[in-house]
Amino acid sequence: MAGDLAAWAKGDLSKVAIAAPVRAETVVTVAWLANRLQMGTAGYVNNRLYRWRQGVLR
């Protein structure tokens, strides 16, 4: 699966949809999510998660 994630855009909504509940329900760091889901930097992931929670991304 990890190889498939590299083909998706770093901000793909599918990645954000995976990251949001993982972050909310576990103790993994944003940096870990960024690395594991190949989403760029932790700051970028934080931004995507914030916008997801605000309902801007859907």
Residue frames relative to the residue before (quaternion, step in Angstrom):
aa qw qx qy qz dx dy dz
M 1.0000 0.0000 0.0000 0.0000 0.00 0.00 0.00
A 0.6194 0.5736 -0.3552 0.4014 3.60 0.93 -0.83
G 0.6336 0.5306 -0.3306 0.4557 3.58 1.03 -0.71
D 0.6352 0.5329 -0.3229 0.4564 3.56 1.07 -0.72
L 0.6250 0.5680 -0.3378 0.4155 3.58 1.04 -0.76
A 0.5979 0.5766 -0.3611 0.4238 3.58 1.09 -0.62
A 0.6528 0.5266 -0.3131 0.4456 3.58 1.11 -0.61
W 0.6331 0.5179 -0.3321 0.4697 3.60 1.19 -0.45
A 0.5781 -0.5546 0.4600 0.3829 3.56 -1.19 0.46
K 0.5935 -0.6111 0.3782 0.3624 3.59 -1.02 0.72
G 0.7551 0.3525 -0.2039 0.5138 3.61 1.10 -0.58
D 0.2326 0.8012 -0.5192 0.1856 3.57 1.25 0.37
L 0.5339 -0.6596 0.4283 0.3104 3.58 -0.89 0.93
S 0.5876 0.5648 -0.3742 0.4424 3.59 1.11 -0.52
K 0.6471 0.5002 -0.3142 0.4820 3.58 1.03 -0.76
V 0.6482 0.5074 -0.3166 0.4714 3.57 0.97 -0.82
A 0.6460 0.5242 -0.3108 0.4597 3.58 1.03 -0.82
I 0.6332 0.4859 -0.3215 0.5095 3.58 1.18 -0.50
A 0.6977 0.5081 -0.2754 0.4233 3.56 0.84 -1.02
A 0.6311 0.5870 -0.3472 0.3696 3.61 0.90 -0.87
P 0.7392 0.3820 -0.2702 0.4844 3.65 0.65 -0.90
V 0.5901 0.5583 -0.3776 0.4444 3.60 1.07 -0.63
R 0.6763 0.4834 -0.2900 0.4741 3.58 0.91 -0.90
A 0.6922 0.4954 -0.2824 0.4424 3.59 0.93 -0.88
E 0.7938 0.3575 -0.1531 0.4676 3.58 1.00 -0.80
T 0.7339 0.3288 -0.2181 0.5529 3.59 1.27 -0.01
V 0.5159 -0.6358 0.4760 0.3211 3.55 -1.31 -0.04
V 0.3513 0.7360 -0.5156 0.2628 3.61 1.16 0.32
T 0.4749 -0.6753 0.4888 0.2820 3.55 -1.13 0.66
V 0.6160 -0.5275 0.4313 0.3953 3.52 -1.29 0.37
A 0.6120 0.5477 -0.3488 0.4514 3.59 1.05 -0.70
W 0.6350 0.5170 -0.3290 0.4703 3.59 1.01 -0.78
L 0.6484 0.5129 -0.3151 0.4661 3.59 0.94 -0.87
A 0.6438 0.5333 -0.3191 0.4465 3.56 0.92 -0.93
N 0.6821 0.4786 -0.2772 0.4784 3.54 0.96 -0.91
R 0.7156 0.4829 -0.2635 0.4304 3.56 0.72 -1.09
L 0.7560 0.3561 -0.1962 0.5131 3.58 0.98 -0.84
Q 0.3682 -0.7597 0.4591 0.2767 3.56 1.36 0.06
M 0.3224 0.7706 -0.4703 0.2847 3.52 0.81 1.17
G 0.6521 -0.5030 0.3329 0.4593 3.60 1.16 0.24
T 0.7971 -0.2890 0.2209 0.4819 3.56 -1.02 -0.81
A 0.6402 -0.5111 0.4051 0.4059 3.55 -1.29 0.34
G 0.6237 0.5512 -0.3351 0.4414 3.59 1.02 -0.73
Y 0.6448 0.5108 -0.3116 0.4756 3.54 1.01 -0.83
V 0.6531 0.5032 -0.3108 0.4729 3.58 0.94 -0.86
N 0.6150 0.5410 -0.3406 0.4616 3.59 0.99 -0.79
N 0.6520 0.5136 -0.3087 0.4645 3.56 0.96 -0.88
R 0.6644 0.4981 -0.3054 0.4661 3.60 0.89 -0.93
L 0.6676 0.4987 -0.3054 0.4608 3.61 0.93 -0.87
Y 0.6226 0.5325 -0.3354 0.4651 3.57 1.00 -0.79
R 0.6902 0.4723 -0.2796 0.4715 3.58 0.84 -0.99
W 0.5997 0.5489 -0.3491 0.4659 3.60 1.11 -0.64
R 0.6804 0.4847 -0.2870 0.4688 3.59 0.88 -0.94
Q 0.6725 0.4874 -0.2928 0.4738 3.60 1.09 -0.66
G 0.4964 -0.6793 0.4094 0.3528 3.58 1.28 -0.21
V 0.4257 0.7062 -0.4613 0.3275 3.57 1.27 0.20
L 0.7363 0.3068 -0.1830 0.5747 3.58 1.08 -0.76
R 0.2922 0.7175 -0.6012 0.1960 3.58 -0.87 0.93
